[in-house]
């Protein structure tokens, strides 16, 4: 093992926080100096968030991002590829928003501004999780409460940041660091084809598809996600040695 491993940075998704990584944080070994970034809560664009993350965490980094966090991880790599020693992209995408998605986000922003936050996020639950968890009220409440706690202002700002993101697909072929890609088999928000596209584009990327899982991987299948991440980190240690 190298004398000093890179710092492991966990990047939450849209309106997410450290709670998204609660189960993973509980099993990560101490030798991986781990932090959950808050850059997405403090800045209004992905490039600004990326610069802040790089400033917050000097030195070499391994980035693990879910959903918007994966999009931010790609922006961090774009700004400082020489510092990124590994990427894990969970339920994410390298594509920009389509016009239809932009319109959906604009409509959602209008409703957030009108005070319909909890109503709209509650209606989003069936799209966030696999259908097998339709009756899991505890899981749905955890998800809705977390997003609502972040507040309408954060949701509006982060949605606008996502809407303005660049197309990362041309960069995929230039990513040389070890890359892990995870996706739920029934992800309705960033469908499997997005992860497959990233896996094809990034040399030596490892793709794992979690069956009976939707978009919220770390909430739906925390032990499976944590196990795959731990296995990948062990392999990464050997490559960094």
N, C-alpha and C positions, 0 to 999 in steps of 0.2 A: 504494500500500500504506500502511496506517496506520503511524504512527511506532512504535507498540508493539503487537504482536499479543497477543491473550490467550494465557495459558499453555495448552498442550495436555496434558491428563492422560489417560493410558491406564489403564483399569480391567480387570484380569484377571478371568477367570471363577472358578468354584468351585475352590479349592485350586490356583489358578494364581499365577504370578509373572511377572517380566519376560521369562522365556524364551518365553512365549506371543507376545510382541511383538518377538522378536529380529529377524525379517526386516523388519518394518515400521520399527523403530528405525534400521535400517541405511540406509534411504532417505529418512527424513524430513529436510527442510531445516532447517538450524540456526536460521533465523529463527523457526521454531515452537519455542519453549522447551518441551521435552517432558520429562515425568516419568511414571514408572509408580507409581501409588499403592500403598502397603502398608497402607492403612487397614483393608482387609478381613482382614488378618492380625492386627490389634491389638485389634479390638473385636468384641462379641458380637451386635450387631444392626445392621440397615441404617441406622436413624437415627443410631446412635452412629458408624458408619463414615462417614456423610455429614458429620456435624459435624466429625470429625477431618480429613477431606479438605479441607473448606472452611478449616479453621484452618491446615492444612499449606501451603496454596497461596492466599495472599491475591490479591485482584484478580479481574479477569474471566477466565473459564475456557471452554475447549472440552473437552468430555468425550467420550471414545471408549471404550465398554465392551462387552465380549463376555460373553454369557450372564449370570451373576450380576453381572458388571460393568455390564451395561446396566441391570439392575434397580437397582443402586446409583446409577447415573447419574440415573435418574428420581427417586430419593430426594433426591439432591443438588439437582436442579432444584426439587423441591418445597420444600426448605428455603430456597433462595436463587435464585429464578428470575431476579432482576435481574442476577446475576453470570454466568449461563450464556449464552454467545454462540453456542454450537453444540452439537449432540448427534449422536453416531454410535452407533447401537445395533446390535450384531452378534449374530445368533443368540440373541436375547433375547425377553422377553415382558413385557407389562404386566399379565398376569393373576396372581392369587394361585394358590397350589397347590390342586389339587382334593383332596378327602379321600383318593382313591386314591393320589395322589402323596405326600401326607403319610404315609400308611401305609408306602409304599415307602421313604421317607427314614427313618422310625422303625426299620424293619427293618434298613436299612443301618447306621444308627447302632449298633444292637445288635451287629452283626457287627464294626464297627470297634472297639467296646469289647472284643470277644472276641479281637482280634488278627488278624482275617481281612482286613486292609487290602489287601495286594497281590492276594490271590486275588479279592476282590470287584471291584477296579478293573480287573484283567485281564479279568474276565468282562464288564465294561462296554464294552470296546473296540468290539465290533460295533455298539453303539448310538451311539457317539461319532463314528464315521466313516462315510463313504459305503461301500457294498459294493464299489466298485471298488478300494478300498484294503485289502481283506481280507487280501491277501498281503504287505502292506508291514510287515515285522517291525521295521524301523528306526523307522518312524513310531510304531508301537504301543509300542515300548520307550521312546521319548522321552516319550510321553504318560504311560505308567504310572510311569516313574521320576520324572517331575516331580511327579505327584500323591502318590506314596508318600513322596517327600522332604519334602513339606509336613507329613506326619504325620497320624495319626488324630485328634489333638486339634483341629487346624485343620478337618479335614473334618467332624467332629461339630459344632463351633461354627458353621461357615458353613452347613451344612445346616439347622441350627436357625434361623439368621437368615433363610434363604430361606423356611422353613416359616411364619415369623411375619410375612412381608411383607404390606403392604396391597395392595389392588386399585388399580393405577395407571390403569386405563382411564378413570375419570371425569376424570382430570387431562389426558388427551391433547389435548382441544380447547383447552386453555389454553396449550399450548406454542407460542410464537410464534417461537422461534429456529430457524434453519436446521437441518434434521434429515436425516441419512442413515441408512437402514435396510438392512442386508445380512442375507441368510439363505441357507443351503445348500438346494438344491432337495430334498434327502433328509434334512433334519435330523429325527431321530427324538426328540430331547429337547425342543427348542422348535420345533415344526413350523411350516412356512411360514405357515399360517393365523394364527399369533400375530404374525408380522411384517406380514402384510397388514392385520391388524386395527390395528396401531399406525400403519401408513402411512395408512389411511383416517381415523384419529382425529386425526392431527397435520397441521395445515394446511401445505401445500407440502412435505411430507416426500417424499424421494426413496427409492424402493425398488428394490434390485437383488437379483436371485436368481442365485446362483452354481450353474450346472449341475454335476451329478456331485460334489456336495459335501454333507457331513454337518454335524454340529454344531461341529466344531473348525475353524472357517474359517481362522484364522491359522496353523494347522499344516498343513491340507490344501491350501489354495490361497493361500499367503502373498503371491505376486507379484500375483495378481488382487486380493486384498484391499488390499494396499498401493497398487496403481494406482488403484483406486476411491477410496480415502481421499485420496490426493494430488490427484486431480482435484477432489474435493469441497472440500478445503482451499484450492485455488486460487480456486474460485468464492466461497468464504467470505471470502477476503482482499478481493475486489472489493466484496462486500456490506458489509464492515466499514470500507472506505475512506471 
